[in-house]
């Protein structure tokens, strides 16, 4: 079996983003475990505002599309902005959908209020794009868990450890089944994605 391919997306434009601190940390942990990890920082790889008439020809989109397509797992990191997804991440999600089908989505949310609605919104995106979603998210506070780029909460660190393990384990299971479904002839929901 080839290495699990994980795409980690940091969806904050803030220079001192705690979301980016956490996404970089989990990306490195997966690399240590033998996964192939690709990181997209939307502050550096900026997609134009989604316009279905022109976006699919944009240089950034054309560079990102094969990276999104080859990923087995999509990890989305975002701050909680007014109870929902930060606009750079929403814009990223608007550019893709078929590339998500049959893959595992996992979410990391920086929030002062547990990030529950943000997590629900991202699960809705996963469901609408025929992706699987982890049954839990990692949510954290800039005031208690990650302060000025440093992990301060032991409970948060344990949750991250669990998250890293579960994304790898379930990501491998789902990726393997997705490959079988794409190669097979069964009438599962991945049948429509066969080439």
N, C-alpha and C positions, 0 to 999 in steps of 0.2 A: 504494500500500500504506500502511495506517495505521501509526502508531508502535507498535513492539513494546511490549506491556504486561507489565511485570515486577513481581511481588509479592515483596518482600524481607522475610523473617520473622526477627526477632531472638529467639531462643528462650532467653534467659538472664534471670534475675531480679536478677542482681548489679548493683548501682548502678555499679560500675566495670568492667563487662563488656568484655573485649577483643573478644568476639564482636560486640557492638554497634558497637564502633569500626570493625571491618572491614565489617560489613554497611552501615553508614552511608557508608563510603568507596566501596564498589562501587556503591551506589545513586546517589551523586552522579556517578560516572564514567559510568554509563548515561544519566543525565539529560543530561550534556554531549554524549552521542552521539545525542541526539534520542529516546531511549526514554521512554515514559510509566512512571514508577516510583511504586509505592505501597509504603509501609513499614508493617509491623505490628510493634510492639514489645510482646511478650507480658508485659512487666513493667507496661505501661500499659493494654493491652487484654486483660484477664484473663478467660479463659473459665472457667466453673465446671467442676469435674471431670466428664468425659463420662459421661452417663447417657442411654442411648438413649430412655428413657421421657419425659425432660423437656428434654434439651439443645437440641433443635431449636426450642424456643420461647423460649430465653434471649435477652435483649436484645443481648448481645455477639455471640452466634452470628448473630442476624438482621442485625446491622450488618456482620459480616465476610463472610457467605456470598456476597453479590453481588460483593464485592471479589475473593474467591478465584475465583469463577466467571468473571469477566471477564479474569483474568490469562492471558497466553500462556505465561509462564515462572514457576515457583515456585522461589525461592532460599531455602534453609533454612540458618540459622546457629545453631549450638548448641555449647555446651561439651561436652567428653567427660566424662560422669559414670559412672564404673565401667565404661568400655568401651561405653557406649551413649548414647542421646539424653537430653538433659535433660528432666525431666518436663513443663515447660510446653510444649515443642515436641511431645512425644509426645501430650499432651492436645489440642493444636491439630490434629495429624494425625488423631486419633481422631474429631474432629468432621466431617471432610470425607473424601470419596473420589471420588464421581462428578465433582466439580469438577476433579479432577486428570487425568482420562482424556485421553490424547493430547497432554498438555503436557510441556514439558521441566522436569525437576527438576535443580537444581544445589545443591551443598552446600559449606558453610564450617564447619570444625570446629576449635575451640580445644582442643588436646590436648598433653599432655606425651609422648604415645606414638604420634604420627603419625595418630591418629584413624581407623585402618583399620577397626576393628569398627563404629564409629559410621557411617562412610561406607557400609559394607556393609548396616547396618540401614536406612539411609535409601534405599538402592537397592532393598532388598527392599520397602519401603513403596511406592516408585514403581512397581515391577513389579506388585505386588498391586493397585494402583489403575489399571493400564493406562496409566501415564505413561512417558515416556522419561527416561533418566538420562544426565547427562554421563559420559563414560568416566573422568573423574578428578574429584577434589575439591580444594579448597584446605584444607589443614590447616596449623596454625601453633602455635607455642609462645609462651606468655606470658613465658617466660624469655629467649627469643632473638629472636623475630620481631616481636612487638608488646609493648613494655614500657611500662607506665604510659601507655597510649594513643598511643604513638609507634612508627612503623614503624622497626625497627632493622636488618632484614636485606634486603640488596639482592636476594638470591635469592628471598625471599618477595615482594618488590615486583614482580619480573619474572613470577613465577607469577600474581600477581593481575592483572597487565596481560594475560597470556595468557587467564586466566579471563574477564575482562570482555569481551574480544574474542570468545572462543568462545561464551559464553552469548548474546551479541547475534546473532552470525552464525547459529549453529545454532538458536537460539530463533526467528529469523525464518523459517528454512526449515521447521521443524516446525510453527510456527503457521500458515503459509500452507497446508501440506498438510492440517493438521487442519481448517481452514475448508473446503477443497475436499471432504474426506471427509464432513464434516457436511452439506454442501449437495448432495452427489452421491447416487448410488444404487448404487455399488459395494459389494461384500460385505465390506469391511474391518472391523476391530474397532471402528471408530467408528460403524458402522451402528446399533448398539444405543443410541447416544447421540442419534440424530436425533430432533428434535421433530416 
